[in-house]
Amino acid sequence: MNRPPVRLRRLRQRGFSLIELSVVLLAMGLLGWAVASGSGNSAALQDRDRARQSAESLRETLRAFALRNGRLPCPDTGGSGWEGDAAGVCASGVEAGWLPYRSLGLDLPPDALRAAYGVYRNRSATGGDADLAVATERTGDAPGTPGYRNARDLMAGLAIAGRQTVSASHARLTGDDAAEGAVDCGTNVRSHPAFFIVVPLEDRDGDGNRFDAPHTAGAPCAYAPGTALRIDRDDVVAAEPLASLTGWIGARAP
């Protein structure tokens, strides 16, 4: 059997062949990509967890405001962090805008981190007064008495809201592209919450807006909490059902 020259055998024994070196470099490249990809996914998950925690904290703050004031706050439509428009007026029927951080006793966050907010407001001639952003006497207490326009009146308003017809005309939740049906604010209205909060994350669809459809700071519609992440959708939604807020206030109201 012919053997390779001694010089060639020595070269082969000194290290990797070109093929072996290529395989090693490829493996290192794939490993580096996997580490970087995993790190990116981990950061995204951490951001989403923080957004969920923020949304739940804001939900508790809104509950406390409702208990204290006998109503929910109006949306901030002027961008100041206070309820109402630039003049501080809570216009009738305005159900969505920015969360009014300053009216809630909170610092106003940077624009990129500000949450959208919707509140159910339906004062119907036939269905009763369920404008949850206005303190209204609904239980017959006289002015100046302890029960006048307090949390019990808000509970009565929540009960009225629960009897009103679900429609696309007021603050609402739509589906989740799964068990709750399509995300469609016009044709798939699932329920009317007392309020909802939308915390935006990345601009995943690249349209220059951190909110993902159907969300904006002025749209009285949000997809159902727990809606799955998608390439063009990562907003975090927290919503307070009418019955849930009634029970929470009822356990704490005097």
C-alpha positions in Angstrom: 0.0 0.0 0.0 1.3 3.4 -1.0 1.8 5.8 2.0 1.7 9.6 1.7 5.1 11.3 1.9 6.4 11.9 5.4 6.1 15.7 5.0 2.4 15.5 4.1 1.7 13.2 7.0 3.4 15.7 9.4 1.3 18.6 8.0 -1.9 16.6 8.6 -0.9 15.9 12.2 -0.2 19.6 13.1 -3.9 20.7 13.3 -7.4 20.9 11.6 -7.9 20.4 7.9 -9.7 23.2 6.1 -13.0 21.2 6.1 -12.7 20.6 9.9 -11.9 24.3 10.5 -15.0 25.3 8.4 -17.2 23.0 10.4 -15.9 24.5 13.7 -16.4 28.1 12.5 -20.0 27.3 11.3 -20.8 25.7 14.7 -19.5 28.7 16.5 -21.5 31.0 14.3 -24.7 29.1 14.9 -24.0 29.1 18.7 -23.5 32.8 18.7 -26.7 33.4 16.8 -28.6 31.2 19.2 -27.2 33.0 22.2 -28.1 36.4 20.7 -31.5 35.3 19.6 -32.3 33.8 23.0 -31.1 37.0 24.7 -33.4 39.1 22.5 -36.4 36.9 23.2 -35.6 37.0 26.9 -35.5 40.8 26.9 -38.8 40.9 25.0 -40.4 38.6 27.5 -39.1 40.7 30.4 -40.5 43.9 28.8 -43.9 42.2 28.4 -43.8 41.0 32.1 -43.0 44.6 33.2 -45.9 45.9 31.1 -48.3 43.4 32.6 -47.2 44.4 36.1 -47.6 48.1 35.2 -51.1 47.4 33.8 -52.2 45.6 36.9 -50.8 48.3 39.2 -52.7 50.9 37.2 -55.8 48.8 37.4 -55.5 48.8 41.2 -55.0 52.6 41.2 -58.2 53.1 39.2 -60.1 50.9 41.6 -58.9 53.0 44.5 -59.9 56.2 42.7 -63.4 54.8 42.0 -63.9 53.8 45.7 -62.7 57.3 46.9 -64.6 59.4 44.4 -67.7 57.4 43.5 -66.8 57.4 39.8 -64.0 56.5 37.4 -61.8 59.2 35.9 -62.4 60.8 32.6 -59.9 60.1 29.9 -57.1 62.6 29.3 -57.7 64.0 25.9 -55.5 67.0 26.1 -52.2 65.1 26.8 -51.5 66.9 30.1 -52.0 63.9 32.4 -55.1 65.4 33.9 -58.7 64.4 33.2 -60.5 66.0 30.3 -59.3 68.2 27.4 -56.8 71.1 27.4 -59.2 73.2 29.4 -59.9 70.4 31.9 -63.4 69.7 30.6 -64.7 66.2 30.7 -66.8 66.3 27.6 -69.9 64.2 27.6 -69.6 60.9 25.8 -65.8 60.9 25.4 -64.9 57.3 26.5 -61.2 57.0 25.4 -57.9 58.8 25.5 -54.7 58.7 27.6 -54.7 57.5 31.2 -55.0 60.6 33.4 -51.9 59.9 35.4 -51.8 63.2 37.4 -55.5 62.9 38.3 -54.6 59.5 39.8 -51.7 61.0 41.8 -49.1 59.4 39.6 -46.1 61.0 37.7 -46.6 61.4 34.0 -44.4 58.9 32.2 -42.5 59.5 28.9 -44.7 59.4 25.9 -43.4 56.1 24.8 -44.6 54.5 28.0 -48.0 56.1 28.4 -51.0 53.9 28.5 -54.3 54.4 26.7 -57.5 54.2 28.7 -61.2 53.6 28.0 -64.1 54.0 30.4 -67.8 53.0 29.9 -70.1 56.0 29.7 -73.7 55.4 28.6 -76.4 57.7 29.8 -79.4 56.3 28.1 -83.0 57.7 28.3 -84.3 54.2 28.3 -81.5 52.2 29.8 -80.6 54.4 32.7 -77.6 56.4 33.7 -74.4 54.4 33.4 -72.0 57.2 32.8 -69.3 55.8 35.1 -67.1 58.9 34.8 -69.6 61.2 36.4 -70.5 61.1 40.1 -74.3 60.8 40.1 -76.7 60.2 42.9 -78.5 56.9 42.1 -79.6 55.7 45.5 -81.8 58.5 46.7 -79.5 60.1 49.3 -80.0 63.8 50.0 -77.2 66.3 49.4 -74.9 66.7 52.4 -75.5 63.2 53.7 -72.7 60.6 53.9 -74.2 58.5 51.1 -74.6 61.3 48.6 -72.8 60.5 45.3 -70.5 58.0 46.9 -69.1 54.5 45.9 -72.5 52.9 46.4 -73.9 55.2 43.7 -71.1 54.0 41.4 -72.1 50.4 42.2 -75.7 51.2 41.1 -74.3 52.7 37.9 -72.3 49.5 37.3 -75.4 47.4 37.8 -77.3 49.6 35.2 -74.4 49.2 32.8 -74.6 45.4 33.2 -78.3 45.6 32.0 -77.6 47.7 29.0 -77.3 46.2 25.5 -73.8 45.4 24.3 -73.0 47.5 21.3 -70.2 49.0 19.2 -71.2 52.5 20.4 -69.4 52.4 23.7 -66.1 51.4 25.4 -65.8 47.7 24.6 -63.7 44.6 24.3 -63.4 42.6 21.1 -62.1 39.1 20.5 -58.7 37.5 20.8 -58.4 35.7 17.4 -59.1 32.5 19.4 -61.9 31.4 21.7 -63.3 34.9 21.8 -63.4 35.3 18.0 -61.8 37.8 15.7 -60.2 41.0 16.8 -62.9 43.2 15.2 -64.2 46.3 17.1 -67.2 46.6 14.8 -68.6 43.1 14.3 -67.3 41.2 17.3 -68.1 43.1 20.5 -67.7 40.7 23.4 -68.4 42.9 26.4 -68.4 46.3 28.0 -65.8 46.6 30.8 -66.0 49.3 33.5 -62.6 50.4 32.1 -59.6 49.1 30.2 -55.9 50.0 30.0 -53.6 49.4 27.0 -49.8 49.5 27.7 -47.8 49.6 24.4 -44.5 48.0 23.8 -42.6 47.9 20.5 -43.7 49.2 17.2 -43.9 45.6 15.9 -45.7 46.4 12.6 -43.3 49.3 11.7 -46.0 51.9 11.2 -44.4 54.5 13.5 -47.0 54.0 16.2 -46.2 52.0 19.4 -49.9 51.0 19.7 -50.9 48.0 17.6 -54.3 47.8 15.9 -57.0 48.3 17.0 -55.5 50.4 19.7 -54.9 54.1 19.8 -55.2 56.7 22.6 -58.6 57.7 21.3 -60.2 54.4 20.4 -62.9 53.1 22.8 -62.0 49.5 21.9 -59.4 47.0 23.0 -58.8 43.3 22.2 -59.4 40.8 25.0 -56.8 40.5 27.7 -54.5 37.6 27.1 -54.6 37.9 23.3 -51.6 36.1 21.9 -48.5 37.9 20.7 -48.1 38.2 17.0 -45.4 39.6 14.7 -47.4 42.9 14.5 -49.0 42.9 17.9 -47.7 43.0 21.5 -49.8 45.6 23.4 -50.7 44.5 26.9 -54.4 45.0 27.9 -55.9 45.0 31.4 -59.7 45.3 31.7 -62.0 45.5 34.7 -65.4 43.7 34.2 -68.4 45.5 35.5 -69.3 42.7 38.0 -65.6 42.6 39.2 -65.5 46.3 40.1 -68.9 46.0 41.8 -67.6 43.2 44.0 -64.4 45.0 44.8 -66.1 48.2 45.8 -68.8 46.4 47.7 -66.2 44.7 49.9 -64.7 48.0 50.8 -67.4 50.7 50.6 -68.8 52.0 53.9 
